[in-house]
């Protein structure tokens, strides 16, 4: 059997499993696509088109076969800021430019470089986004609108909640629907019967909210209320906005280019981080990072041409795909087909979905992103990693997403410079047993070689020297060469040198385990 025939047979033999997995992913993606659209400040149906492109187009081209792409919570804050600053018509141009940047980066084999971002910054970015999503969507869950930027939304929650509880009316009903949505997600996730676990918690929660609102005849906001023309709910394509000559005039504006670069960078980092996590969930083909980055670029370029939301690889949908038994890229592609069929055949059902229920879904998502569960894992790598994590969150919430990420990257660079230029040497000498313990902490590099050489010169001739690497982060060739030459000189005096390599190996394995747990 030739290679082409074996590939066809592989896909055919796994099609049943992929089809079942694709239905689960579709049911997870449907409410999230609309909820993320609302949080991004665009029409709810824009996310559905992004999901279709992410499934069918990127699914066909992806370098990570089991990763599922679509609108992501990680970009909501940035997209919302772009829409507020430049307006909805400019969003398409910015996303188009971002896609072209990603495509160029993939073709230039820069995929691995996008992974060279400190985990503390990535997790801090996601947690900061979680805080911003939670604070903005809490107001939407009250049938209101976000007050403003992150801190304003966060500080405004107590007042908005107090007013809603005292005033009652539609806002209180909307709040009740939002809380019901959150409660169903939490309860279904933890207590659903095993046979029903295949039904995604977000879908169950939204269906429950729809039925409750219909039975009680609640006079709250529904998806058509967010559209300029409520009748557009039956024509999803009405949300498409092609680039205009007016918008193309701004293609070289510095602000537009910075916004596009921000979307490209954050989308790429989040996608490739997600791809790394997905690789650890299954035993199938590993991710080809440059190919995945180029596929994301093509997908985002198409999204930009249509004026809809940008996309990334999404961990929620991807993990649902793996857990449901997805084996090949067919599951991601089919989930896009199901979204397309839904848009073509059942768009009228969107009119019954309360806005507060989608906001409740995102409030819960924001809470999960913001919860600092990763901090104990970061502490395995030192307190500075946790400090970078929290600093990134604070700057994101108090200013904006780009400044927060850049600040986190700056702190990571400062830490790196400090680590590679800092070396502490501690003595512990036992004259009775003629043994000297030398403890190295930090990095033994060419920069600190004079210090190490000076300490070695102080050692008493004829002593047995043990050098401990337990707290050492790095040692370069120059310092190893120094130790080798010094050992020969010291042995000539009747002494000896023992290097405790096992301590360094143990430290590596401990950190490797901690990193795997943090990714998981």
C-alpha positions in Angstrom: 0.0 0.0 0.0 1.5 3.4 -1.0 1.7 6.4 1.3 -1.4 8.2 -0.1 -3.5 5.1 0.2 -2.4 4.5 3.8 -3.2 8.2 4.7 -6.7 7.8 3.2 -7.2 4.6 5.1 -6.1 6.2 8.4 -8.6 9.0 8.0 -11.4 6.6 7.0 -10.8 4.2 9.9 -11.0 7.1 12.4 -13.9 9.0 10.8 -16.5 7.7 13.2 -14.6 8.8 16.3 -13.8 12.2 14.7 -17.5 12.7 13.7 -18.6 12.1 17.3 -15.9 14.4 18.7 -16.8 17.1 16.2 -20.4 17.3 17.5 -19.1 17.7 21.1 -16.7 20.5 20.0 -19.5 22.2 18.0 -21.7 22.2 21.1 -18.9 23.7 23.1 -18.0 26.3 20.5 -21.5 27.5 19.7 -22.2 29.5 22.9 -18.6 30.5 23.3 -18.4 32.1 19.8 -21.4 34.3 20.5 -20.3 35.1 24.1 -16.8 36.2 23.0 -18.3 38.3 20.3 -20.4 40.2 22.9 -17.4 40.7 25.1 -15.4 42.0 22.1 -17.9 44.7 21.3 -19.0 43.2 17.9 -22.3 41.6 16.8 -22.8 38.2 18.4 -22.9 36.4 15.0 -19.4 37.6 14.1 -17.8 35.0 16.2 -19.7 32.2 14.4 -18.1 33.1 11.1 -14.7 33.1 12.8 -15.5 29.7 14.2 -16.5 28.4 10.7 -13.2 29.7 9.2 -11.2 28.3 12.2 -12.8 24.9 11.7 -12.9 24.4 8.0 -9.9 26.5 6.7 -7.4 26.3 9.5 -8.5 22.8 10.3 -7.4 21.7 6.8 -4.1 23.5 7.0 -3.2 23.2 10.7 0.2 22.0 11.9 -1.5 20.8 15.1 -4.2 18.3 13.9 -6.2 18.1 17.1 -6.1 21.7 18.0 -9.4 23.6 17.3 -9.3 27.3 16.3 -11.9 30.0 16.7 -12.6 33.2 18.6 -10.8 33.2 21.9 -11.3 34.8 25.3 -7.6 35.8 25.2 -8.2 38.4 22.4 -11.5 39.9 23.7 -9.9 42.7 25.6 -7.6 43.7 22.8 -10.4 43.5 20.2 -12.7 45.6 22.4 -10.0 48.3 22.8 -9.5 48.3 19.0 -13.2 48.7 18.3 -13.5 51.5 20.9 -10.4 53.3 19.5 -10.7 52.8 15.8 -14.4 51.7 15.2 -15.8 48.5 13.9 -15.0 49.2 10.2 -11.3 49.3 11.0 -11.3 46.0 12.8 -11.2 44.0 9.6 -8.1 45.8 8.3 -6.2 45.3 11.6 -7.1 41.6 11.7 -6.1 41.2 8.0 -2.7 42.8 8.7 -2.3 40.6 11.8 -3.0 37.5 9.7 -0.5 38.5 7.0 2.1 39.1 9.8 1.4 35.6 11.2 1.6 34.1 7.7 5.0 35.8 7.0 6.3 34.6 10.4 5.3 31.0 9.7 6.9 31.1 6.2 10.1 32.6 7.7 10.2 29.7 10.3 9.7 31.9 13.3 7.1 29.7 15.0 9.5 28.4 17.6 10.5 32.0 18.6 6.9 32.8 19.5 7.2 30.1 22.1 10.2 31.9 23.7 7.9 33.9 26.1 8.2 33.4 29.8 5.4 31.2 31.2 4.9 33.8 33.9 4.1 36.4 31.3 1.7 34.1 29.4 -0.1 33.0 32.5 -0.1 36.6 33.8 -1.6 37.8 30.4 -4.3 35.1 30.6 -5.1 36.0 34.2 -5.2 39.7 33.5 -7.6 39.0 30.6 -9.7 36.9 33.0 -10.0 39.9 35.4 -11.0 42.2 32.5 -13.5 39.8 31.1 -15.0 39.1 34.5 -15.3 42.8 35.4 -16.7 43.9 32.0 -19.2 41.0 31.5 -20.5 41.3 35.1 -22.1 44.6 34.0 -23.5 42.9 30.8 -24.9 40.2 33.0 -27.0 43.0 34.6 -28.3 43.9 31.1 -26.0 46.9 31.2 -22.8 47.9 29.4 -19.2 48.0 30.6 -18.5 51.3 32.3 -15.1 51.8 30.8 -11.6 50.4 31.2 -10.6 47.5 33.5 -10.2 49.3 36.8 -13.4 51.3 36.3 -15.4 48.1 35.5 -13.9 46.3 38.5 -14.5 49.2 41.0 -18.0 49.7 39.5 -19.3 46.2 40.3 -20.4 46.8 43.9 -22.3 49.9 43.0 -24.0 48.3 40.0 -24.9 45.2 42.0 -26.3 47.2 44.9 -28.4 49.3 42.5 -29.7 46.2 40.7 -30.7 44.5 43.9 -32.5 47.6 45.2 -34.2 48.7 42.0 -35.3 45.2 40.8 -37.0 45.0 37.4 -35.4 43.7 34.2 -31.8 44.1 35.4 -32.5 41.9 38.4 -34.2 39.3 36.2 -31.1 39.4 33.9 -28.8 39.0 36.9 -30.8 35.9 38.0 -30.4 34.4 34.5 -26.7 35.0 34.6 -26.3 33.4 38.1 -28.4 30.5 36.9 -26.1 30.0 34.0 -23.0 30.0 36.2 -24.6 27.7 38.7 -25.6 25.2 36.0 -22.0 25.2 34.5 -20.5 24.6 37.9 -22.9 21.9 39.0 -22.9 20.1 35.6 -19.1 20.1 35.5 -18.8 18.5 39.0 -22.0 16.4 39.4 -23.4 15.5 36.0 -24.0 11.7 35.5 -21.2 10.0 33.7 -23.4 9.0 30.8 -24.4 12.6 30.2 -20.9 14.1 30.6 -20.6 14.2 26.8 -23.0 17.2 26.8 -20.9 20.3 27.4 -21.7 22.3 30.5 -21.9 25.7 28.6 -24.5 24.3 26.2 -26.6 22.8 29.1 -26.4 26.1 30.9 -27.5 28.2 27.9 -30.4 25.8 27.1 -31.5 26.0 30.8 -31.4 29.8 30.6 -33.4 29.9 27.4 -36.1 27.6 28.8 -36.3 29.6 32.0 -36.5 32.9 30.3 -39.2 31.6 28.0 -41.3 30.0 30.7 -41.2 33.1 32.9 -41.7 35.5 30.0 -38.7 37.6 31.2 -38.5 41.1 29.7 -34.7 41.1 29.4 -32.2 41.6 26.5 -31.9 38.9 23.9 -29.4 38.6 21.1 -31.4 40.5 18.5 -31.4 43.5 20.9 -27.6 43.8 20.3 -28.1 44.1 16.5 -28.7 47.4 14.6 -31.4 45.6 12.8 -33.0 42.7 14.8 -34.1 41.1 11.5 -30.4 40.5 10.7 -30.6 37.5 13.1 -31.9 35.4 10.2 -29.1 36.6 7.9 -25.7 35.9 9.5 -23.9 37.2 6.5 -25.1 40.7 7.2 -22.3 41.1 9.8 -19.7 40.8 7.1 -17.8 44.1 6.4 -15.2 44.0 3.6 -12.3 46.5 3.8 -13.2 49.8 2.2 -11.1 52.3 0.4 -11.4 54.6 3.4 -10.1 52.0 5.8 -7.2 51.0 3.4 -6.0 54.6 3.5 -4.9 54.0 7.1 -2.9 50.8 6.4 0.4 52.5 7.1 -0.8 54.4 10.2 1.5 53.7 13.2 -1.4 53.0 15.5 -3.0 50.6 13.1 0.3 48.7 12.6 0.9 48.5 16.4 -2.6 47.2 16.9 -2.1 44.6 14.2 1.2 43.5 15.6 -0.4 43.2 19.1 -3.1 40.9 17.7 -0.5 38.9 15.8 1.8 38.5 18.7 -0.8 37.6 21.4 -2.7 35.3 19.0 0.5 33.5 18.0 1.7 33.1 21.6 -1.6 31.8 22.8 -2.0 29.5 19.8 1.4 27.9 20.2 1.1 27.6 24.0 -2.2 25.9 23.4 -0.6 23.6 20.8 2.1 22.6 23.3 -0.6 21.7 25.9 -2.6 19.7 23.3 0.6 17.7 22.4 0.7 16.5 26.0 -2.9 15.3 25.9 -2.5 12.7 23.2 0.1 10.3 21.6 -0.6 11.3 18.0 1.4 13.5 15.6 3.3 16.4 17.2 2.7 20.0 16.3 4.6 21.6 13.4 4.8 25.1 14.8 5.7 27.0 11.6 2.9 25.3 9.7 0.4 26.0 12.5 1.5 29.7 12.6 1.1 30.0 8.8 -2.4 28.3 9.0 -3.5 30.8 11.7 -2.2 33.6 9.5 -4.3 32.5 6.6 -7.3 32.1 8.8 -7.0 35.5 10.4 -6.4 37.1 7.0 -9.7 35.7 5.8 -11.4 36.9 9.0 -10.0 40.3 8.4 -11.3 40.4 4.8 -14.8 39.6 6.2 -14.5 42.1 9.0 -15.1 39.5 11.8 -13.2 38.4 15.0 -9.6 37.2 14.9 -8.9 33.6 16.0 -6.4 31.6 18.0 -6.0 27.9 18.9 -8.4 27.5 21.8 -7.6 25.2 24.7 -11.3 24.7 25.8 -12.4 23.4 22.4 -9.1 21.5 21.8 -9.2 19.7 25.1 -12.9 18.9 24.4 -11.8 17.4 21.1 -9.2 15.2 22.6 -11.4 14.1 25.5 -14.2 13.2 23.1 -11.9 10.9 21.2 -10.9 13.0 18.2 -8.1 11.3 16.2 -7.4 13.4 13.2 -7.9 16.9 11.8 -11.3 15.7 10.5 -12.9 16.5 13.9 -11.9 20.2 13.8 -13.0 20.5 10.2 -16.4 18.9 10.9 -17.1 21.1 13.8 -16.7 24.0 11.4 -19.2 22.3 9.0 -21.7 21.9 11.8 -21.4 25.6 12.7 -21.9 26.5 9.0 -25.0 24.3 8.8 -26.4 25.9 12.0 -25.9 29.4 10.6 -27.6 28.3 7.3 -30.5 26.4 8.8 -31.2 27.4 12.4 -30.2 31.1 12.9 -33.7 32.0 14.2 -33.0 30.0 17.4 -30.5 32.7 18.4 -33.3 35.1 19.0 -34.3 33.1 22.2 -30.9 33.3 23.9 -30.7 35.9 26.7 -27.7 38.2 26.6 -27.2 37.7 30.4 -26.7 34.0 29.9 -23.9 34.5 27.5 -22.4 37.1 29.8 -22.7 34.7 32.7 -20.8 32.1 30.7 -18.0 34.6 30.2 -18.0 35.8 33.8 -17.4 32.1 34.7 -14.7 31.9 32.0 -13.0 35.1 33.3 -13.1 33.7 36.9 -11.3 30.5 35.8 -8.7 32.5 33.8 -8.1 34.9 36.7 -7.9 32.3 39.5 -4.2 32.1 40.5 -4.0 28.3 40.4 -0.7 28.5 38.6 1.2 30.4 41.3 2.4 27.3 43.3 3.9 25.9 40.1 5.6 29.2 39.3 7.1 29.3 42.8 9.0 26.1 41.9 11.1 28.4 39.6 11.5 31.2 42.2 9.6 34.1 43.7 10.6 36.3 40.8 8.4 34.3 38.5 5.4 34.8 40.7 6.3 38.6 40.9 6.4 38.8 37.1 3.0 37.0 37.0 1.3 39.4 39.4 3.0 42.5 37.9 1.8 41.6 34.4 -1.8 41.3 35.8 -1.7 44.6 37.6 -0.4 46.5 34.6 -2.9 44.9 32.2 -5.8 45.7 34.5 -4.6 49.3 35.2 -3.6 50.2 31.7 -4.1 47.9 28.7 -3.2 44.4 27.4 -0.3 45.4 25.2 1.4 47.5 28.0 1.0 44.7 30.4 2.5 42.1 28.2 5.4 44.4 27.2 6.0 45.2 30.9 6.0 41.4 31.7 8.5 40.8 28.9 10.7 43.6 30.2 10.7 42.2 33.7 11.6 38.7 32.3 14.5 40.3 30.4 15.8 42.0 33.5 15.5 38.8 35.4 17.4 37.0 32.7 20.2 39.5 32.7 20.4 39.3 36.5 20.4 35.5 36.5 23.2 35.3 34.0 25.3 37.9 35.8 24.7 36.8 39.4 26.8 34.2 41.3 27.0 33.5 45.0 29.7 31.3 46.5 29.4 29.9 50.0 32.1 28.0 52.0 31.7 25.2 54.6 35.1 23.9 55.7 35.7 21.0 58.0 39.4 21.0 59.1 39.1 17.7 61.0 38.1 15.7 58.0 40.1 17.9 55.6 37.0 18.6 53.5 35.7 21.8 52.0 32.2 22.2 50.6 31.8 25.0 48.0 28.1 25.9 47.3 27.4 27.7 44.0 24.1 29.7 43.6 23.0 31.5 40.5 24.9 31.3 37.2 28.5 30.4 36.7 29.3 32.3 33.4 32.2 34.0 31.8 31.0 37.3 33.5 31.6 35.8 37.0 34.6 33.7 36.1 37.1 36.1 37.9 35.1 35.7 41.1 35.1 31.9 40.9 38.8 31.9 40.1 39.5 34.1 43.1 37.6 31.8 45.4 39.4 28.7 44.1 42.8 30.4 44.8 41.8 30.7 48.5 41.3 27.0 48.9 43.9 25.3 51.2 46.3 23.0 49.3 45.7 19.3 49.9 42.1 19.5 50.9 39.2 17.4 49.5 36.9 19.9 47.7 33.2 19.1 47.0 31.4 21.6 44.7 27.6 21.6 45.1 25.4 22.5 42.1 22.0 22.2 43.9 21.3 26.0 43.6 23.1 26.6 40.4 20.9 27.6 37.4 23.6 27.4 34.7 27.3 26.8 34.2 29.1 27.6 30.9 32.1 26.1 29.2 34.5 28.8 30.4 33.8 28.0 34.1 33.9 24.2 33.5 37.3 24.7 31.8 38.5 26.7 34.8 37.4 23.9 37.2 39.2 21.3 35.0 42.5 23.1 35.0 42.3 24.0 38.7 41.6 20.3 39.5 44.9 19.3 37.9 46.8 21.9 39.9 45.0 21.0 43.1 45.7 17.2 42.7 49.4 18.1 42.4 49.2 19.3 46.0 47.6 16.1 47.2 44.0 17.4 47.1 41.0 16.2 45.3 37.9 17.7 43.6 34.4 16.1 43.6 31.6 17.8 41.6 28.1 16.9 42.8 26.5 16.5 39.3 23.6 14.5 40.8 22.2 17.6 42.6 22.0 19.5 39.3 20.3 16.5 37.6 17.8 16.2 40.5 17.0 19.9 40.2 16.4 19.6 36.5 14.0 16.7 37.0 12.1 18.6 39.7 11.7 21.6 37.5 10.7 19.5 34.5 7.9 17.9 36.6 6.8 21.4 37.8 6.7 22.7 34.2 4.7 19.8 33.0 2.2 20.3 35.8 2.0 24.0 35.0 1.2 23.4 31.4 -1.4 20.8 32.2 
